[in-house]
Amino acid sequence: MAKSSKRHLRRPSKSTGHDTTDYERIDIYLIPKEQAGLYRVLREAVIQEVTEWMEQESQLAQVETGQDEIEGAYIQALYNGEVRRYYFSPTNISQAQKARDKHQLSLYLEREILGANT
């Protein structure tokens, strides 16, 4: 099962001199403005590919997307009678992108969602 980020929402501290205008909210996360455009494109591509993989995976049933107030956007499905959920956190997006770049997204998702030992 994919781990969710423990840093759910980046909150710039007052002592750093940063202010929230330096960030853009994407889902429940604050992303630095200079990275937000690229992150948004990357996030949408990963969401699309993960969704397609889950819908095509014969071991999964009832694929659905949703939103959690604390964890943010996710996709879930039934696997052997259990709900398996994959959160689209910045950490998970980054890990999925790294796997995608290595042409190993399917292996990554099998490990994260199905718990397969690869």
CNS distance restraints for C-alpha pairs under 8 A (distance, minus, plus):
assign (resid   1 and name CA) (resid  84 and name CA) 6.67 0.50 0.50
assign (resid   1 and name CA) (resid  85 and name CA) 6.87 0.50 0.50
assign (resid   1 and name CA) (resid  86 and name CA) 6.83 0.50 0.50
assign (resid   1 and name CA) (resid 111 and name CA) 7.40 0.50 0.50
assign (resid   1 and name CA) (resid 112 and name CA) 4.37 0.50 0.50
assign (resid   1 and name CA) (resid 113 and name CA) 4.52 0.50 0.50
assign (resid   1 and name CA) (resid 114 and name CA) 6.80 0.50 0.50
assign (resid   1 and name CA) (resid 115 and name CA) 6.23 0.50 0.50
assign (resid   2 and name CA) (resid  85 and name CA) 7.36 0.50 0.50
assign (resid   2 and name CA) (resid  86 and name CA) 5.44 0.50 0.50
assign (resid   2 and name CA) (resid  87 and name CA) 6.95 0.50 0.50
assign (resid   2 and name CA) (resid  92 and name CA) 7.17 0.50 0.50
assign (resid   2 and name CA) (resid 112 and name CA) 4.72 0.50 0.50
assign (resid   2 and name CA) (resid 113 and name CA) 6.22 0.50 0.50
assign (resid   3 and name CA) (resid  86 and name CA) 7.79 0.50 0.50
assign (resid   3 and name CA) (resid  87 and name CA) 7.61 0.50 0.50
assign (resid   3 and name CA) (resid  92 and name CA) 7.36 0.50 0.50
assign (resid   4 and name CA) (resid  71 and name CA) 6.88 0.50 0.50
assign (resid   4 and name CA) (resid  87 and name CA) 6.13 0.50 0.50
assign (resid   4 and name CA) (resid  89 and name CA) 6.38 0.50 0.50
assign (resid   4 and name CA) (resid  91 and name CA) 7.47 0.50 0.50
assign (resid   4 and name CA) (resid  92 and name CA) 7.13 0.50 0.50
assign (resid   5 and name CA) (resid  71 and name CA) 7.79 0.50 0.50
assign (resid   5 and name CA) (resid  89 and name CA) 6.18 0.50 0.50
assign (resid   5 and name CA) (resid  90 and name CA) 7.42 0.50 0.50
assign (resid   5 and name CA) (resid  91 and name CA) 6.05 0.50 0.50
assign (resid   5 and name CA) (resid  92 and name CA) 7.67 0.50 0.50
assign (resid   8 and name CA) (resid  28 and name CA) 7.24 0.50 0.50
assign (resid   8 and name CA) (resid  29 and name CA) 6.46 0.50 0.50
assign (resid   8 and name CA) (resid  70 and name CA) 6.91 0.50 0.50
assign (resid   8 and name CA) (resid  71 and name CA) 6.46 0.50 0.50
assign (resid   8 and name CA) (resid  89 and name CA) 7.91 0.50 0.50
assign (resid   9 and name CA) (resid  28 and name CA) 6.34 0.50 0.50
assign (resid   9 and name CA) (resid  29 and name CA) 4.76 0.50 0.50
assign (resid   9 and name CA) (resid  30 and name CA) 6.07 0.50 0.50
assign (resid  10 and name CA) (resid  29 and name CA) 6.38 0.50 0.50
assign (resid  10 and name CA) (resid  30 and name CA) 5.43 0.50 0.50
assign (resid  10 and name CA) (resid  31 and name CA) 7.66 0.50 0.50
assign (resid  11 and name CA) (resid  20 and name CA) 7.68 0.50 0.50
assign (resid  11 and name CA) (resid  30 and name CA) 7.47 0.50 0.50
assign (resid  12 and name CA) (resid  16 and name CA) 7.22 0.50 0.50
assign (resid  12 and name CA) (resid  18 and name CA) 5.88 0.50 0.50
assign (resid  12 and name CA) (resid  19 and name CA) 6.28 0.50 0.50
assign (resid  12 and name CA) (resid  20 and name CA) 6.74 0.50 0.50
assign (resid  13 and name CA) (resid  17 and name CA) 7.39 0.50 0.50
assign (resid  13 and name CA) (resid  18 and name CA) 6.82 0.50 0.50
assign (resid  13 and name CA) (resid  19 and name CA) 7.80 0.50 0.50
assign (resid  14 and name CA) (resid  18 and name CA) 6.65 0.50 0.50
assign (resid  14 and name CA) (resid  19 and name CA) 7.28 0.50 0.50
assign (resid  18 and name CA) (resid  22 and name CA) 6.88 0.50 0.50
assign (resid  19 and name CA) (resid  23 and name CA) 7.79 0.50 0.50
assign (resid  20 and name CA) (resid  24 and name CA) 7.82 0.50 0.50
assign (resid  22 and name CA) (resid  32 and name CA) 6.03 0.50 0.50
assign (resid  22 and name CA) (resid  33 and name CA) 5.78 0.50 0.50
assign (resid  23 and name CA) (resid  30 and name CA) 5.57 0.50 0.50
assign (resid  23 and name CA) (resid  31 and name CA) 5.22 0.50 0.50
assign (resid  23 and name CA) (resid  32 and name CA) 4.31 0.50 0.50
assign (resid  23 and name CA) (resid  33 and name CA) 4.80 0.50 0.50
assign (resid  23 and name CA) (resid  36 and name CA) 7.97 0.50 0.50
assign (resid  24 and name CA) (resid  30 and name CA) 5.39 0.50 0.50
assign (resid  24 and name CA) (resid  31 and name CA) 5.24 0.50 0.50
assign (resid  24 and name CA) (resid  32 and name CA) 6.21 0.50 0.50
assign (resid  24 and name CA) (resid  33 and name CA) 5.45 0.50 0.50
assign (resid  24 and name CA) (resid  36 and name CA) 6.49 0.50 0.50
assign (resid  25 and name CA) (resid  29 and name CA) 5.53 0.50 0.50
assign (resid  25 and name CA) (resid  30 and name CA) 4.48 0.50 0.50
assign (resid  25 and name CA) (resid  31 and name CA) 6.19 0.50 0.50
assign (resid  26 and name CA) (resid  30 and name CA) 6.31 0.50 0.50
assign (resid  26 and name CA) (resid  31 and name CA) 6.84 0.50 0.50
assign (resid  26 and name CA) (resid  36 and name CA) 7.84 0.50 0.50
assign (resid  26 and name CA) (resid  40 and name CA) 7.46 0.50 0.50
assign (resid  27 and name CA) (resid  72 and name CA) 6.22 0.50 0.50
assign (resid  27 and name CA) (resid  73 and name CA) 6.85 0.50 0.50
assign (resid  28 and name CA) (resid  69 and name CA) 7.83 0.50 0.50
assign (resid  28 and name CA) (resid  70 and name CA) 7.80 0.50 0.50
assign (resid  28 and name CA) (resid  71 and name CA) 7.69 0.50 0.50
assign (resid  28 and name CA) (resid  72 and name CA) 5.63 0.50 0.50
assign (resid  29 and name CA) (resid  90 and name CA) 7.99 0.50 0.50
assign (resid  31 and name CA) (resid  35 and name CA) 6.72 0.50 0.50
assign (resid  31 and name CA) (resid  36 and name CA) 5.66 0.50 0.50
assign (resid  32 and name CA) (resid  36 and name CA) 6.04 0.50 0.50
assign (resid  33 and name CA) (resid  37 and name CA) 7.57 0.50 0.50
assign (resid  35 and name CA) (resid  39 and name CA) 5.99 0.50 0.50
assign (resid  36 and name CA) (resid  40 and name CA) 5.94 0.50 0.50
assign (resid  37 and name CA) (resid  41 and name CA) 6.49 0.50 0.50
assign (resid  38 and name CA) (resid  42 and name CA) 6.14 0.50 0.50
assign (resid  39 and name CA) (resid  43 and name CA) 5.87 0.50 0.50
assign (resid  40 and name CA) (resid  44 and name CA) 6.19 0.50 0.50
assign (resid  41 and name CA) (resid  45 and name CA) 6.30 0.50 0.50
assign (resid  42 and name CA) (resid  46 and name CA) 6.21 0.50 0.50
assign (resid  42 and name CA) (resid  93 and name CA) 7.71 0.50 0.50
assign (resid  42 and name CA) (resid  97 and name CA) 7.69 0.50 0.50
assign (resid  43 and name CA) (resid  47 and name CA) 6.06 0.50 0.50
assign (resid  43 and name CA) (resid  88 and name CA) 7.67 0.50 0.50
assign (resid  43 and name CA) (resid  93 and name CA) 6.17 0.50 0.50
assign (resid  44 and name CA) (resid  48 and name CA) 6.13 0.50 0.50
assign (resid  45 and name CA) (resid  49 and name CA) 6.26 0.50 0.50
assign (resid  46 and name CA) (resid  50 and name CA) 5.97 0.50 0.50
assign (resid  46 and name CA) (resid  93 and name CA) 6.61 0.50 0.50
assign (resid  46 and name CA) (resid  96 and name CA) 6.87 0.50 0.50
assign (resid  46 and name CA) (resid  97 and name CA) 6.88 0.50 0.50
assign (resid  47 and name CA) (resid  51 and name CA) 5.97 0.50 0.50
assign (resid  47 and name CA) (resid  88 and name CA) 7.32 0.50 0.50
assign (resid  48 and name CA) (resid  52 and name CA) 6.16 0.50 0.50
assign (resid  49 and name CA) (resid  53 and name CA) 6.10 0.50 0.50
assign (resid  50 and name CA) (resid  54 and name CA) 6.12 0.50 0.50
assign (resid  50 and name CA) (resid 109 and name CA) 7.73 0.50 0.50
assign (resid  51 and name CA) (resid  55 and name CA) 6.13 0.50 0.50
assign (resid  51 and name CA) (resid  75 and name CA) 7.26 0.50 0.50
assign (resid  52 and name CA) (resid  56 and name CA) 6.19 0.50 0.50
assign (resid  53 and name CA) (resid  57 and name CA) 6.00 0.50 0.50
assign (resid  53 and name CA) (resid 106 and name CA) 7.38 0.50 0.50
assign (resid  54 and name CA) (resid  60 and name CA) 6.74 0.50 0.50
assign (resid  54 and name CA) (resid  63 and name CA) 6.86 0.50 0.50
assign (resid  54 and name CA) (resid  77 and name CA) 7.65 0.50 0.50
assign (resid  55 and name CA) (resid  60 and name CA) 7.44 0.50 0.50
assign (resid  55 and name CA) (resid  61 and name CA) 7.94 0.50 0.50
assign (resid  55 and name CA) (resid  63 and name CA) 6.37 0.50 0.50
assign (resid  59 and name CA) (resid  79 and name CA) 6.28 0.50 0.50
assign (resid  59 and name CA) (resid  80 and name CA) 7.77 0.50 0.50
assign (resid  60 and name CA) (resid  77 and name CA) 5.88 0.50 0.50
assign (resid  60 and name CA) (resid  78 and name CA) 5.51 0.50 0.50
assign (resid  60 and name CA) (resid  79 and name CA) 5.12 0.50 0.50
assign (resid  61 and name CA) (resid  77 and name CA) 5.61 0.50 0.50
assign (resid  61 and name CA) (resid  78 and name CA) 5.00 0.50 0.50
assign (resid  61 and name CA) (resid  79 and name CA) 6.72 0.50 0.50
assign (resid  62 and name CA) (resid  76 and name CA) 7.97 0.50 0.50
assign (resid  62 and name CA) (resid  77 and name CA) 5.31 0.50 0.50
assign (resid  62 and name CA) (resid  78 and name CA) 6.05 0.50 0.50
assign (resid  63 and name CA) (resid  75 and name CA) 7.10 0.50 0.50
assign (resid  63 and name CA) (resid  76 and name CA) 5.66 0.50 0.50
assign (resid  63 and name CA) (resid  77 and name CA) 4.33 0.50 0.50
assign (resid  63 and name CA) (resid  78 and name CA) 7.20 0.50 0.50
assign (resid  64 and name CA) (resid  75 and name CA) 5.68 0.50 0.50
assign (resid  64 and name CA) (resid  76 and name CA) 5.40 0.50 0.50
assign (resid  64 and name CA) (resid  77 and name CA) 6.33 0.50 0.50
assign (resid  65 and name CA) (resid  73 and name CA) 7.44 0.50 0.50
assign (resid  65 and name CA) (resid  74 and name CA) 5.70 0.50 0.50
assign (resid  65 and name CA) (resid  75 and name CA) 4.22 0.50 0.50
assign (resid  65 and name CA) (resid  76 and name CA) 6.18 0.50 0.50
assign (resid  66 and name CA) (resid  73 and name CA) 5.81 0.50 0.50
assign (resid  66 and name CA) (resid  74 and name CA) 5.42 0.50 0.50
assign (resid  66 and name CA) (resid  75 and name CA) 6.23 0.50 0.50
assign (resid  66 and name CA) (resid  76 and name CA) 7.86 0.50 0.50
assign (resid  67 and name CA) (resid  71 and name CA) 7.79 0.50 0.50
assign (resid  67 and name CA) (resid  72 and name CA) 5.37 0.50 0.50
assign (resid  67 and name CA) (resid  73 and name CA) 4.37 0.50 0.50
assign (resid  67 and name CA) (resid  74 and name CA) 6.07 0.50 0.50
assign (resid  68 and name CA) (resid  72 and name CA) 4.76 0.50 0.50
assign (resid  68 and name CA) (resid  73 and name CA) 6.18 0.50 0.50
assign (resid  68 and name CA) (resid  74 and name CA) 7.52 0.50 0.50
assign (resid  71 and name CA) (resid  87 and name CA) 6.94 0.50 0.50
assign (resid  71 and name CA) (resid  89 and name CA) 7.42 0.50 0.50
assign (resid  72 and name CA) (resid  87 and name CA) 6.92 0.50 0.50
assign (resid  72 and name CA) (resid  88 and name CA) 7.05 0.50 0.50
assign (resid  72 and name CA) (resid  89 and name CA) 7.05 0.50 0.50
assign (resid  73 and name CA) (resid  87 and name CA) 5.96 0.50 0.50
assign (resid  73 and name CA) (resid  88 and name CA) 5.63 0.50 0.50
assign (resid  73 and name CA) (resid  89 and name CA) 7.63 0.50 0.50
assign (resid  74 and name CA) (resid  85 and name CA) 6.55 0.50 0.50
assign (resid  74 and name CA) (resid  86 and name CA) 5.44 0.50 0.50
assign (resid  74 and name CA) (resid  87 and name CA) 4.19 0.50 0.50
assign (resid  74 and name CA) (resid  88 and name CA) 5.56 0.50 0.50
assign (resid  75 and name CA) (resid  85 and name CA) 5.71 0.50 0.50
assign (resid  75 and name CA) (resid  86 and name CA) 5.40 0.50 0.50
assign (resid  75 and name CA) (resid  87 and name CA) 6.60 0.50 0.50
assign (resid  76 and name CA) (resid  83 and name CA) 6.55 0.50 0.50
assign (resid  76 and name CA) (resid  84 and name CA) 5.38 0.50 0.50
assign (resid  76 and name CA) (resid  85 and name CA) 4.16 0.50 0.50
assign (resid  76 and name CA) (resid  86 and name CA) 6.22 0.50 0.50
assign (resid  77 and name CA) (resid  83 and name CA) 5.62 0.50 0.50
assign (resid  77 and name CA) (resid  84 and name CA) 5.46 0.50 0.50
assign (resid  77 and name CA) (resid  85 and name CA) 6.69 0.50 0.50
assign (resid  78 and name CA) (resid  82 and name CA) 5.34 0.50 0.50
assign (resid  78 and name CA) (resid  83 and name CA) 4.60 0.50 0.50
assign (resid  78 and name CA) (resid  84 and name CA) 6.09 0.50 0.50
assign (resid  79 and name CA) (resid  83 and name CA) 6.29 0.50 0.50
assign (resid  79 and name CA) (resid  84 and name CA) 6.55 0.50 0.50
assign (resid  79 and name CA) (resid 114 and name CA) 7.34 0.50 0.50
assign (resid  84 and name CA) (resid 113 and name CA) 6.18 0.50 0.50
assign (resid  84 and name CA) (resid 114 and name CA) 7.62 0.50 0.50
assign (resid  85 and name CA) (resid 113 and name CA) 7.06 0.50 0.50
assign (resid  86 and name CA) (resid 112 and name CA) 7.89 0.50 0.50
assign (resid  86 and name CA) (resid 113 and name CA) 6.75 0.50 0.50
assign (resid  87 and name CA) (resid  92 and name CA) 6.96 0.50 0.50
assign (resid  88 and name CA) (resid  92 and name CA) 5.93 0.50 0.50
assign (resid  88 and name CA) (resid  93 and name CA) 5.96 0.50 0.50
assign (resid  89 and name CA) (resid  93 and name CA) 6.04 0.50 0.50
assign (resid  90 and name CA) (resid  94 and name CA) 6.10 0.50 0.50
assign (resid  91 and name CA) (resid  95 and name CA) 6.26 0.50 0.50
assign (resid  92 and name CA) (resid  96 and name CA) 5.99 0.50 0.50
assign (resid  93 and name CA) (resid  97 and name CA) 6.07 0.50 0.50
assign (resid  94 and name CA) (resid  98 and name CA) 6.24 0.50 0.50
assign (resid  95 and name CA) (resid  99 and name CA) 6.32 0.50 0.50
assign (resid  96 and name CA) (resid 100 and name CA) 5.99 0.50 0.50
assign (resid  96 and name CA) (resid 105 and name CA) 6.39 0.50 0.50
assign (resid  96 and name CA) (resid 108 and name CA) 7.13 0.50 0.50
assign (resid  96 and name CA) (resid 109 and name CA) 7.97 0.50 0.50
assign (resid  97 and name CA) (resid 101 and name CA) 6.05 0.50 0.50
assign (resid  97 and name CA) (resid 105 and name CA) 7.88 0.50 0.50
assign (resid  98 and name CA) (resid 102 and name CA) 6.50 0.50 0.50
assign (resid  99 and name CA) (resid 103 and name CA) 6.21 0.50 0.50
assign (resid  99 and name CA) (resid 104 and name CA) 4.83 0.50 0.50
assign (resid  99 and name CA) (resid 105 and name CA) 4.82 0.50 0.50
assign (resid  99 and name CA) (resid 108 and name CA) 6.35 0.50 0.50
assign (resid 100 and name CA) (resid 104 and name CA) 5.58 0.50 0.50
assign (resid 100 and name CA) (resid 105 and name CA) 4.67 0.50 0.50
assign (resid 104 and name CA) (resid 108 and name CA) 6.20 0.50 0.50
assign (resid 105 and name CA) (resid 109 and name CA) 6.09 0.50 0.50
assign (resid 106 and name CA) (resid 110 and name CA) 6.06 0.50 0.50
assign (resid 107 and name CA) (resid 111 and name CA) 6.24 0.50 0.50
assign (resid 107 and name CA) (resid 118 and name CA) 7.10 0.50 0.50
assign (resid 108 and name CA) (resid 112 and name CA) 6.09 0.50 0.50
assign (resid 109 and name CA) (resid 113 and name CA) 5.50 0.50 0.50
assign (resid 109 and name CA) (resid 114 and name CA) 7.26 0.50 0.50
assign (resid 110 and name CA) (resid 114 and name CA) 4.94 0.50 0.50
assign (resid 110 and name CA) (resid 115 and name CA) 6.27 0.50 0.50
assign (resid 110 and name CA) (resid 116 and name CA) 5.54 0.50 0.50
assign (resid 111 and name CA) (resid 115 and name CA) 4.54 0.50 0.50
assign (resid 111 and name CA) (resid 116 and name CA) 4.55 0.50 0.50
assign (resid 111 and name CA) (resid 117 and name CA) 6.19 0.50 0.50
assign (resid 111 and name CA) (resid 118 and name CA) 6.68 0.50 0.50
assign (resid 112 and name CA) (resid 116 and name CA) 7.64 0.50 0.50
